[in-house]
Amino acid sequence: MRWLDPGRLRWRLLAGNLLVAAAGAITVAIAVSLAAPLAFEHAMGSQGAMAGMGTMMSSAVTAAFGDAVGSALVLGVGAATLIAIVVAAIISTWLARPISSLADASREVAGGDYAQRVQPGSGELGDLAASFNHMAASLDATERRRHELIGDVAHELRTPIASLRGYVEGLEEGVFTPGPDAWRVLGDQASRLARLVDDLSDLWRAEARDMVLVPEDLDGPTLIADAIQRHRPAAGARSIELVAEADEPVRLRGDRARVAQVIDNLVGNAIRYTPEHGIVRVRLGPRGDAAQVSVSDTGPGLTQDQLVQVFERFYRVDPSRSRDVGGSGLGLAIAKALSEAMGGRIWATSPGAGRGSTFYLELPVANRTPTKGHLPDAC
Ligand code: ADP
């Protein structure tokens, strides 16, 4: 039985306590048996009590005293040993209990039961229990996210795969005729799958901090100008006015390609979700120790809950519309993971549904003094 295992902490503590008690009892026994006769003789001598006794008489009294001390010692040590055993058993059980329950809970967690928690306490054992509970909670959250992610990925893969399969079957059965339309649909679905896989890989690597980021000092206005240039055709196609504004030229520190990817995601979203003839403004400026890029639009806006949810994986305010316009639902989750990996942060604000929104990206400013840059005008 594990409970009887002599290696268990409880038995070790008990043995330790008993050894201490035994050492004390032996010391008392030796000290008393050596010191008591001397003290007795000294006391009798100093009071002259032994003076009138014959030698036989005085040695009989000394022997009787020795016997009395011996019996008292046996009784005293016996009683002390019994009490020491009981007290040591209580103390060792009390000390070992939190550690045993931690050991039991860790075994359960190692076996996959992440809901296990231990009783909180005080002192060092309390700190250990709190750390254990914290670790179990984060393992629990990671496991839950892993489950959700598998479900979400399966769900996201289902639609393009079903569509590909339907089209291929339709071609085989002669429902569709092979031609540019069929190739376009097949190509679109294949691209959607490829984009999803690329996005998942980016997200996974950014969240796991497994991505090679090469930080360098970047000229903010140039970054914004390039992003505007890339998005001009998309904005033009939807008659959206794309405006760049700079508070002050600023240099920022980050990985060139990844900073561009985050800005592209914000500007791309703003153009995609803003109705035709809307306005998208991209601003850049210093904010304390950070360089701040903000992308405001006159689009549908976001509610308080949505402002946080949009950064979650696969969250879409309007799933059918977002899928139609081509998003994987991972763009902002990737943007968040990337900005945090570069020592920055990202968030959104909105005065409410229907009233546009602003997405902010903050990254550390570069060490060098800002140089003058330029921003393009509205396109
Ligand atoms: P998606 O690939 O679907 O665009 P994102 O992670 O980039 O994925 O965005 C998540 C969701 O956030 C979008 O589906 C959309 O509903 C919402 N969203 C993102 N940007 C905006 C915006 N500028 N205005 C309104 N809603 C937005």
Residues whose N, C-alpha, C, O or C-beta is under 5 A from the ligand:
A	BS01	ADP	N269 A270 Y273 G299 P300 G301 V310 Y315 R316 V317 D318 S322 G327 S328 G329 L330 G331 L332 A333 S357
